[in-house]
Amino acid sequence: MSTKLQFRSPSARPGDVPDFSQFHVSAPGELPVPDLRFDAVNPWKYATGLIRVLDSEGNATGPWADYLGDDGDDNAILLGLKDIMKMRAIDARMQNAQRQGKITFYLQCTGEEAIGSGFQRMLSSGDMNFPTYRQPILLIAADYPLQSLLGQLYSNQLDPLQGRQLPTMHSARDYGFFTISGNLGTQYVQSVGWAMANALTNNSKIAAGWIGDGATASNDFHSALLSASVYKPPVVLNIVNNQWAISTYSGIASGNGVTFAARGIGYGLPAIRVDGNDYLAVLAASKWAIARARKGYGPTIIEWLTYRAAAHSTSDDPSAYRPKNEADAWPLGDPLDRLKTHAIKQGIWSKERHTQAEAEFIAEVKEVQKEVEAHGTLIDPASMSPAGIFRGVYEKIPPHLNRQRQEMGY
């Protein structure tokens, strides 16, 4: 008798037919809206089912649509459409900029935009996101200046961080966007710690931690869940399950677990699973979880079920590990197409207006991109004062650093 390692594999590899039959896709309305205390319902069905609002025809239906109420009105729908379209215009332009050698690195969030847009639209001023590198849509939905967003990617004179961060690792404290770390998983424990500290001030602000399916295999993920279960701080712990880590199928991180959300039950934490490509479901679930945190009922884990339609990054070729048409076979569709269909059904959008809006956002991004590139690119850099290395390190520059700066002549 011999032993061997066993691990989960994706349903299809390059050359195979994509197969997502293993997913149970709940019908819209199958899961009711639970009490905010979440102590009078069976948590397992929420951690293994799927909260949905939009059906296959683009209609909003079920208790979560009712719970959303005016927060899902025409204006909210149009804001979501515009957030997603703007993000896609940025992704397309920045992907090309990297290929042209103008920036060093880029990650697209194509197919996942509804999650960040809908969640951010439910937050309040002073709340803090602890994101990964695939959530710049949080900044778009927070109306962060496009010039500063692109400036951080080009690391030039228009970069508010003055080149101190790698491209795609943004930081915007005033917009509720904590500095991204390249060490995956660290932001999860940081979000719990921030929420614990903030709770002591009793000012009703909440934190939101973000992590990808692959990074749930890190120690920080479990440390965050343990601390959250013990102290019950006001935090929403988001898991973006887009099916693939860098080139590793999500089953490697989940092992034989049923879902990522189900892991929260073992820690005694309420956990829900949501159709991340359904913008209205994102709004409704975010509204519910954020209300729980703000009213003192503690953390909620949300697993957002979605699909990474693009490559992991500009250094990745997904055709080497998954079928080229797998994104098209994803059973939850494209978030932009689904929201567009719903908006047209509501009579507040049209195919013609959609085409026009796409052109408008591309033109806007191109104009700002041209302005930002005038201040330096990777292949045509502009000089920056060496005095910048002394700023932003200490609140008050120590005397010995002042002397060093003066010796440099700055």
Steps between C-alpha positions, in 0.01 A plus 500: 500500500628849415397850597484806280415867527151597397380849416217661311537590133303739279218353294677588176847573370604653165334303223218373724139613506433736797272341759344688792234241578642459852359839599155518653356828376213595728198659337439870578293514818596151622675641809294745713654804671597394854475708813807718552578302815517189280418275794157378394592330171706207380836658405608202291254571219631856470862386494435239230211651304515811283327833557367630169263775380517511119354207310608380156269754334639798690208534741556588868308261721482353848543618861847646448362727227233614747759549774710716269210741453593850389871412520443314174318781322566629148783725614676212678475286188645773279783565746589131492498493122725803480744367764542173312531663158757749627703222661500302176621802307785542752586130482518507120716814485736393780541150357612660174724747686683212665543320168645824359755514782352811660427335838661196657207286605122486497212283624153514348182439698282415199195301602523591870408869488146470637632383837719800579259752351193372684680456831661845494166664418363363831787634714507835677769765528761392753459127443822327395568237233801273533519381138707281276653616174187402303259751657576839338127507423457596868680825419296555185176462696638736767560767231875498546663743250597316182817705469621370837393143422703492179781700661548218749527253211762709320687589823581843366461858618121462518529201732379609847727229643805626308590155373514335841258223403507249217250570220151361576569517874307818564455695819237767563426546868257787453292279271486206740762296313776364723846453350525170310770256601674264261500236773167333437267454795650764730215742431251255653645515851556874456130552429401312816754692707384835359139410575592399857685826560229706336229334710669639810426852372130413461466704181297249291763463226568155361781317322487272197765236440557357151673180399511273196422130502867406471614710795247334732767232531717749691538507877378860509159392374447266795651743750252762383204263536608397849540859622173600335315214671645587842457878501212542250622835361307695233656346188378336180740231381475463124629197309510550124483150355586555134590131446872552441796621702807593294481177301358270766143376508296614803464139613863504616423769758160360597608135524195284563306789653152552360535877455732773627210661688440175688836540671355787697248270668782309667608827660144584606473782248195573285585426138311556177574417138399742226481510122780752443395562139152615606535870581171522687585194709833666583323818611249311712749266669741789564222711650407214734853412614605863545185567705583201723848636567385856557227398745743301712408146395858425399679362193354336192689288249390543140619268226449671166469238228644641176748424224830661404437556131843652428850378571627515856733781397700625204760230578247217477369289210178327614478294181774283651278371781133544405284477185497818293120511499450426869393858581222472241378179667484655847137440612458836675577698186662842470405761764490786251280314254260394776467849645464649153215257423326591825540874438354470151205302640446779752485752215790707634765385250529396137746325272569833330566679830726213606712529186520876545601465868775252414647751254473780756687308768774394259542863393513616863763245595708574189498872578611451861754237392656748256525760777657253744748367245620855437649480850706190427472136400724197544653546154505881520546588868493853637746598770374529856671686783713273721361699793190283467672207669501696825128577497219281625719285725488689830231736622786738585830452320780426753797741508747247356280448191464874455879524503527222240249674277689828527829322417330370184409857411121457527 
